[in-house]
Amino acid sequence: MRTITRTFVLSVALAACAQAAAQEIVIGHVAGYTGPVSKDAVELGAGAQVFVDALNDKGGFNGRKVRIVVADDGSKAENTLKLIAEMKGKAVALLPMVGSANAAALVKENLLETPLVGTVPSPEIVRTWRNPNLFHIRASDRQQTERILEALVTLGVKDIAVFVPNNPFGEQATKQVETYLQSRGLKLAASAVYTLVGPTADLEPALQALQGKTYQALMMFGPPIGVADGIKALKARGETAQIYALSYADSKLIVQTAGPELARGVVISQVMPNLNTRAIPFVRAFRDDYAKYAKTKDEPTNFNIEGYLAAKLIVEAMRRTKSATPEGVRRGLEQMASYDLGGYAIDYSAASHQGSGFVDLSVIAVNGHLQY
């Protein structure tokens, strides 16, 4: 009798666990948690986890817990395609993917059947892809590049060089700079291409390409480690040109790698609001949640808040449609016309999934902190 009773109790417990698991809402994150862009991926995922932990602590979504499932693609495009396909039917939406080659492969195969909220970087090949499940968050690479070039040309700077990786992102960056300069009757002063080798960058080809070239400003493109190592190498050899980088650059990593003195004065475009001010309601809410739920004592990063934002948008989309399904997320996102999160706006509709056009410029100050 006891055996029967214990078996019955165990069966009930297992059934309850299975029911609880079935009630979970899964958000997927297919990204390179290992490889050259691992820092971006890990920080995006950690930021999203902060939002999910805060949400679950308040009861979840309509009483259902939300869980993030990570699939590490190792920064390899073929893995990205496979893992995103496997998320179909499991996840209601996907957090930002990482890697220009990965994004290009996704577009080429036209493979995306689950809402994807965000891409890092945000190249033109992805921005112009008309897939109903792709929703951008950040301002595009073109918008960031043109914001920097506009500032330079306005200041009378005409001799501009680029420092780019040997991938689709680098090719696009060079073309965008050349096109902008040509529209102003100017030419690119120099193009330096470095090689990404796994998690490291071989800078020597780019450094040699800049030897003997004359330029007033140098725009640097690529993953955080490539930019940080590039700045250290350039400054160490006496680089005097003003250095600019897109939002993918990590100011803390630059300071850590090059040192505060060599890092000072580097200008970085930003697509997320200033994390140093609590005057912005969205930043204040993020920092409060981060302080309580982050699994680290480190200061939050721009990728952290971008991941937090992506998770927030997914849950807000479900709230609007009252549907925790991929279709519910897609329809809910398209209802976010001029959605103000508190000092930061997202603009989606059925006709446009472009997200935010916010771009600001920041500079690494003498103390290693960013000033806007």
N, C-alpha and C positions, 0 to 999 in steps of 0.2 A: 504494500500500500504506500509505504514511504517512497519507494522507487518511482511509483506512478506519480505521486504528488510532486516529487522533485523534478521529474521529467516535464510535468505540466507547467510548473513554475518557470523552468528553464525555457520552454517553448514560448511562453508568454513574454518572457524577458527579451528573447531573441526577436520575436515579432515586434515588440515595442521599439527595439533598436533599429530594426529595418524600417519601421514606419517613420521614426525620427529622421533617419538618413534620407528617406524619400521626401521628407518635408523640407530638407535643406535646399537652399538656392545656391547654385554653383556659378561663380564667376571665374573664367579661365584667364591664365596669363602665360602665353607662349612667347618666350623671349630668351635671349642669351644670358642665362644666369652664370654661364662660364664662357670664356672667350674674350675678344677685344672690347666688347661693349657691356661686360658683366656689371660694371659699376652702375651704369644707367638702369639696367634691368632690375638689379637688386633694390636700388633706391625707389624706383617706380613701384615695385611690388610691396616694399615696406610701407610706403605712403598709403597705398590702397588698403593694406592690412590695418593700418591705424583707423581708417574710416570704418572698416567692417567691424573691428573690435568694439569701437564706440557704438555702432549701430546695434550689434548683438547685445551689448551691455544694457541697452534700452529696450530689449525685447525682440530685436530683429525687424524683419519686414512682415507686417501683419502676423506677428507671432512665429514666423519662420526664421531660423538662423541662416545667415549667409556665410558661405565658405569660399575661399580663394583656392583654386587648384593650379599649381605651377607646373608648367611643362618646359623644361630647359632644352632649347634647340641648339645649344652649343654655338650659337651665332652662325650656324650653317643653314643656307637657304633651303636645301632639300629637306632638312629636319623641320623647318618652319612650316612648309607646305603640309607635310605629313601630320604634324601635331595639331595644326589648326583644323585640318579635316577631321581629326579624331575628336575634336571638341564639339562637333555637331551632335546635337541631341543630348549633350551632357551639360553644357554651360549656356546660360541665358545671354551672356555677352563676354567679350574679351577685353582685357586691359591693354594699354599701348604696347605694340610690337616695337622691336628695336633692330636697326640695321638697314642701310640703304639697299644692299644687295638682296636682303630678305624681302623687303618691300617690292623691289623690282620683280622678283620671282613670283610673288603673289599676284601682281598685276598681269604678268605674262601668262600665267596659268588661269587667270580670271577665277581664282578659287577663294571665295569668302561667302559662307552661308550663315555665319553667326555675326551679330553686330560687333564690330571692332571699334573701340573708342580710343583713338589716338595712335599716332605713328611717330617714332623718333628714329632718324630725322624725318623731315616732312618734305621730300623732294617733289619736283613738278610731276614726275611720272605717276606719283600717288595722288597728288592734289587734283590732277585732271582725270583720274580714273572714276568713271561713273558707276560705281558699285553701290547699290542701295544699302548695303550693310556697313559701309565705311563712313565713320564720323571723325572728323579732325577736331583737335582741341586747340593746339598752339598755332600762332601765326606761322605762315609758311616760311621755308628757307628763302624764297625770293623776297618776301616782305622784310625779313630780317636783314638780308644782304643789301637791299635797296635803302633801308633806313640808315645803315652805316655809310653807304656810299653818298647818300644825300648829305649827311653831316660833313663828310670829308670835302666834297665838292663845294659846299656852301662856305667852308673855311678856306677855300682856294687851293686845296691839295689836289694835284693833278697826276703825280707819279705814284701809282698804286700797284703793288705786287700781290700775288696770292701764294699761299703755302697750303697745298691740298693733298689728300691721300689718293692712292691709285685705285679708286673704286667709283661706282656711279655717282655717289655724292660729290666726290672731288671733281669729276668731269662736269657735272651740272653747275657746281659753284664757279668754276673757271668760266664757263659759258655765260652765266648770269652776270658776272662782273664785266666780262668783255662786252656784252650787249649793252649794259648800262653805260659804260664808258664811251662806247661808240655813239650812243644817242646824245652824248655831250661833246662829241668831237674829240674824244681822248682815246688813247691806246693803253693796253695793259703794259706796265713797265717790266714785269718779269713773272714767270710761272714756274713754281718750284713744286715738284711732285715727290712725295715720300711714299715708302712701301709699308703697308700693314702686314706684319708677320705674326699671325696668332694674336696673343694679347699684347704684343710689343710693336714698335714702329722703327723701321730702318730709315733714319733721317738723312743719312749721308747723301743720297742722290739729290734731295731738295736743297741741302746746305751748299752743295757744289754748284747747283743751278743759280744760286743767288750771288755767288762770288763775282765781283766786278760789276754787278748791276747797281744802278742808281734809282732809288725810290724813297718817297717820303713816308708812306704808310704800307703796312703789310697786313693783309687779311688772312687769318688762319682758320682752316676748316678741318673737321675730323672728329674722332672720338676723344673723350677727355684726356686719355693718356697720351695720345699723339700730340695734342695741342700743348699739354703741360711739358712734355719732354722737348718739344720743338722750341718753346719759349726759353727753357733753360739753356738749350744748346745755342740758340741765337744770341741771347743776352750775354752768355759767357764768352762769346767771341767778339763782343763789342757792338751788337746791333743797336743802332740809334733811331731807326724808324719807329713811328708810333704803331703799336700792335693792336689789332682788332680781332675779335673772335665772335662766333655765333653762340647761341645759348647752350649748345652742347658742351662748351668749355666749362670746367669746374674750377671756380676761383680758389677754393680751399686746396684742391689738388695742385693747382698752379703755384700757390704760395708754399705748399709743402715740398714740391719738387724743385722749384727754382729758388726758393727763399724769398722773404718779404721784400728785400731790396730789388732783386731782379724782376719780381712780379709787379712791383709798383707801377701804376700808370697803364696797365693793360686794360683795354676797353672791351666789355662783353655785352652783346645785345641780350635782352631778357624778354621772355614771353610769359612769365609768371609774375604776379605782383610782388612788390618788395617785401621780403620776409622779415626785414628789420623793423617794420613798423606795425604796431597793433592798432593803428588808426583805421586800417582797412578791415571791415567786419569779417570777410572771408578768411583773411590771414589770421585774425584773432581766433576764430573758431578752429582753424587748422592747428594753430600752435597750442591751444588748450587741449585738444584731443591728442596731439603728439606728445605733450608733456605727460599725459596720463597713460597712454597706450603704447607708445613706441618701445621697442625692445632694445633701445640703446640710449645712452646719455649724451650722444653726439648731437650737435646742433642740426636742425632739419635742413635739407637741401631743396633746390628748386625741383629736382626730380621727385622728391618726396611729396611735395605739394601737388605736382602734376598727377602722380599716381592716386593721391587722395581725391583730387578733383574727378578723375576718370571714374572711380568707384562711386562717388557721390552722384555723378550724372546718370550712371546706370540705375542706381536705386531710385533717383528722382523720376526717371523715365517709367519705371515700374509703378511708382506711386500714381503717376498721372493716368495711366491706362488701367491700373489695378490688375495688371497681368504680369506675372513673373515668368515670362516666356521670351524667347528671342524676338518674336513678332511684337510682343508687348513693349519690349525695350526699344525696338526700331521705331514704332509708332510714337512712343512717348518722347523719344529724343526729337523727333520731327515736330513736336508741339512746343519746343523750347525757343520760340522767337524772342530775341533780345532778353534772354533769361539772365537776370542780375543775381549773382550769388552773394552779393555784398561787396561791391567795389571791383568786381571782375565779371564781365559779361560774356555769355556764350550765345551765339545766334545760329539756330538750326531751323530748317523748314523742309518740306517735301522736295523743294527745288534746290536747296543748298545745305550741304553738310560741312561747311568750312569752319565753323566754330568761332574762334577768337581772332581778331586782327591786332591785338595788343602787342606793341613792341616798345621797349624802353632801353636806354643805354645806361650802363653802369661802369664804374672804373674801380680797379683795385687800389685802395688807398695805402698810405704809409704803414698803417697798422695791420694790413692784410685783409681788412674788411672791405665789403663793397659799398661804394657810395653811388647814389642815383642822382 
